[in-house]
């Protein structure tokens, strides 16, 4: 009787360990996929960031010039 109970507890512990391992390795894979996508898409976003930065800078210069002329 006690042996069966111990076997059931061990089986439950093993199943819980398996589930935790699957969750852990699945999470690692998701992060690997995310990093891979980021590395592939980063050059595209880098261009967009550069363009946005240049556009923002030119807008700031225009606003500064308008304040000097108007003010």
CORWOTA-V424620 format. One record per pair of residues at least 12 apart in sequence whose ideal C-beta (glycine too) atoms are under 6 Angstrom apart, sorted by the first residue. I is the first residue (numbers start at 0). J is the second residue. If there is no record, write none. Layout:
BEGIN
i: {I,I}
j: {J,J}
END
This chain:
BEGIN
none
END
